[in-house]
Amino acid sequence: MCKARNRWAWTLAAILWAPLLLGATYRWIDAQGQVHFTDSPPPAGIAYEIVPTSRSSSAPPSAPFPAQPVPVAPEAIPAAAAESPPPDVADTAGVSPEDLRCVDALFQLDVLTGDWKVYKPGPGNDRTYLNDRDRPAEIKRLSAERDANCSDETGVLASQKRRASELFQALSPDCREAREKLENLQRPTARSGPSDIEKQRAYIEAHCPDVSRDGVWLADWIYTRHL
């Protein structure tokens, strides 16, 4: 009777924990310094990080990114803007310096008003983190940058906010980890299947446009490290 009760308890525990383990990716570094992404924990004694991933290649990341701007009614968009397709966040050709400064300011305000740590990348893997006591002053500076460069026209401003949201997604920790995972899957020593590489590439193409920005604040993950 006791053994049957124990088996029932273990079965119930497995059912309760299974959904929490779906979609988990383990990131760890071996003795040679090579970064690995695996679906199961590394050998005992090796430190690792649990990186949240989406449960399907078409689903967006589960991190708390800002919601997409509310669509603007067609009648509120000027005729000139409605005739041409809106600019893409990855396409900066022909975009005015004021427009770029507006989008970057909106993007960084989204970063700075979140709960995560923020940093600016430096040479190599160096990062300069923003101290919490300096955050209000930086928000004030970027708010002034936004007010000075963002458009007063409803349709144009909606486009700028949309591209700022897309930029936030493209430069998010989710997308940085997704690109790093793809690089590791493509290593000659990774033994990755073609379907895994293709799924990862499809996810990046759908959710992580290839953009870069210099001198902007970026959001950082806060990991739980297990030993």
C-alpha positions in Angstrom: 0.0 0.0 0.0 2.9 2.4 0.9 4.7 1.7 -2.4 1.5 2.3 -4.4 1.0 5.6 -2.6 4.6 6.7 -3.3 4.2 5.8 -7.0 1.0 7.9 -7.1 2.8 10.9 -5.5 5.7 10.7 -7.9 3.3 10.5 -10.9 1.3 13.6 -9.6 4.5 15.5 -9.1 5.7 14.7 -12.7 2.3 15.9 -14.1 2.5 19.2 -12.2 6.1 19.9 -13.1 6.0 18.9 -16.7 4.5 22.1 -18.1 7.1 24.2 -16.3 9.9 22.3 -18.0 8.5 22.7 -21.6 10.5 25.1 -23.7 13.4 25.4 -21.2 16.9 25.8 -22.7 20.0 25.3 -20.6 23.0 27.5 -21.3 26.4 26.4 -19.9 30.1 26.7 -20.6 32.4 23.7 -20.7 36.0 23.5 -19.5 37.3 24.8 -22.9 35.2 27.9 -22.6 32.7 26.9 -25.3 29.1 28.0 -24.8 26.4 25.3 -25.1 22.6 25.5 -25.5 20.9 22.2 -24.6 17.4 20.9 -23.8 18.6 19.1 -20.7 20.9 20.2 -17.8 24.7 19.7 -18.3 26.7 17.0 -16.3 26.6 17.4 -12.5 28.8 20.0 -11.1 28.7 22.4 -14.1 27.0 25.8 -13.5 24.2 26.6 -15.9 21.5 29.1 -16.7 17.9 28.4 -17.6 16.9 30.6 -20.6 13.2 30.9 -21.2 12.2 30.1 -24.8 8.9 30.1 -26.6 7.0 26.8 -26.9 6.7 27.1 -30.7 8.8 28.7 -33.4 5.9 31.0 -34.4 5.0 32.2 -30.9 6.5 35.5 -29.7 8.9 35.6 -26.7 7.2 35.4 -23.3 9.3 38.3 -21.8 7.3 41.4 -20.8 8.0 43.5 -23.8 5.9 46.6 -24.5 2.6 46.0 -26.3 2.3 47.1 -29.9 0.9 50.6 -30.4 -2.9 50.8 -31.0 -3.6 51.0 -34.7 -4.5 54.4 -36.0 -7.7 54.9 -37.9 -7.1 55.3 -41.6 -8.8 58.7 -41.7 -6.3 60.0 -39.1 -3.3 59.2 -41.4 -2.3 62.0 -43.8 -2.9 61.1 -47.5 0.9 61.3 -48.3 1.7 58.8 -45.5 -1.2 56.4 -46.5 0.1 56.2 -50.1 3.5 54.8 -49.2 4.3 51.8 -47.0 5.5 52.7 -43.5 9.3 52.5 -43.0 10.7 49.4 -41.4 12.8 49.5 -38.3 15.7 47.9 -40.1 15.5 50.3 -43.1 17.0 53.7 -42.2 17.7 54.8 -45.8 16.1 58.1 -46.5 14.9 58.5 -42.9 15.6 62.0 -41.4 18.0 62.3 -38.4 15.2 63.7 -36.4 13.1 60.6 -37.0 15.9 58.3 -36.0 16.5 60.3 -32.8 12.8 60.1 -32.0 12.6 56.3 -32.5 15.8 55.8 -30.5 14.5 58.0 -27.7 11.2 56.2 -27.6 12.9 52.8 -27.6 15.3 53.7 -24.7 12.4 55.1 -22.7 10.7 51.7 -23.0 14.0 50.2 -21.7 14.5 52.6 -18.8 11.0 52.4 -17.5 11.1 48.6 -17.2 12.2 46.6 -14.1 15.3 45.2 -15.7 18.9 46.4 -15.4 20.1 48.4 -18.4 23.5 48.8 -19.9 25.5 50.1 -22.9 27.8 47.6 -24.7 31.5 48.3 -24.9 34.5 46.7 -26.6 34.3 42.9 -26.7 31.9 41.7 -24.0 32.3 44.8 -21.8 29.1 46.4 -20.4 28.5 49.7 -18.7 25.5 49.5 -16.4 23.3 52.4 -15.5 23.2 53.1 -11.7 19.6 53.3 -10.4 20.3 56.7 -8.9 21.2 58.0 -12.4 18.1 56.5 -14.1 15.7 59.4 -13.4 18.1 61.9 -15.0 18.5 59.7 -18.0 14.8 59.4 -18.4 14.4 63.2 -18.2 17.1 63.6 -20.9 15.5 61.1 -23.3 12.1 62.6 -22.7 13.4 65.9 -23.9 15.0 64.2 -26.9 11.6 62.6 -27.7 9.8 65.9 -27.4 12.3 67.7 -29.6 12.3 65.1 -32.4 9.1 63.2 -32.5 6.4 64.3 -35.0 3.2 66.2 -34.0 1.3 64.4 -36.8 -0.8 61.5 -35.5 0.0 59.1 -38.4 3.7 59.8 -38.4 4.0 59.6 -34.6 2.1 56.2 -34.7 4.8 55.0 -37.2 7.6 56.2 -34.9 6.1 54.4 -31.9 5.6 51.2 -33.9 9.2 51.2 -35.0 10.4 51.9 -31.4 8.5 48.8 -30.3 10.0 46.8 -33.1 13.5 48.0 -32.1 12.8 47.0 -28.5 12.0 43.5 -29.7 14.9 43.3 -32.1 17.5 44.4 -29.4 15.8 42.5 -26.6 17.5 39.8 -24.5 15.2 37.2 -26.2 16.5 38.1 -29.7 20.2 38.3 -28.5 19.9 34.8 -27.0 18.0 33.5 -30.1 20.9 34.7 -32.4 23.5 33.2 -30.0 21.7 29.9 -29.9 21.6 29.8 -33.7 25.3 30.4 -33.9 25.9 27.6 -31.5 23.6 25.2 -33.3 25.6 25.9 -36.5 29.0 25.1 -34.9 30.6 22.0 -36.5 30.8 20.3 -33.1 27.1 21.0 -32.1 25.6 17.9 -33.8 22.4 19.9 -34.5 19.8 18.6 -36.8 18.9 20.6 -39.9 15.3 21.0 -38.6 16.5 22.5 -35.4 18.6 25.0 -37.2 15.8 25.9 -39.6 13.3 26.4 -36.8 15.7 28.7 -35.0 16.4 30.6 -38.2 12.7 31.0 -38.9 12.0 32.3 -35.5 14.7 34.9 -35.8 13.5 36.0 -39.2 9.9 36.4 -37.9 10.6 38.1 -34.6 14.2 39.5 -34.6 15.0 41.9 -37.6 18.6 42.5 -38.2 19.2 45.9 -36.7 22.0 47.6 -34.7 22.3 50.8 -32.7 25.4 52.3 -31.1 25.4 54.2 -27.8 21.9 53.2 -26.7 20.7 51.6 -23.5 19.8 47.9 -23.7 17.7 45.7 -21.4 19.5 42.8 -19.5 18.2 39.5 -18.3 18.4 38.7 -14.6 19.2 35.0 -14.5 18.8 32.4 -11.7 22.1 30.5 -11.7 22.1 26.9 -10.4 25.1 25.1 -9.2 
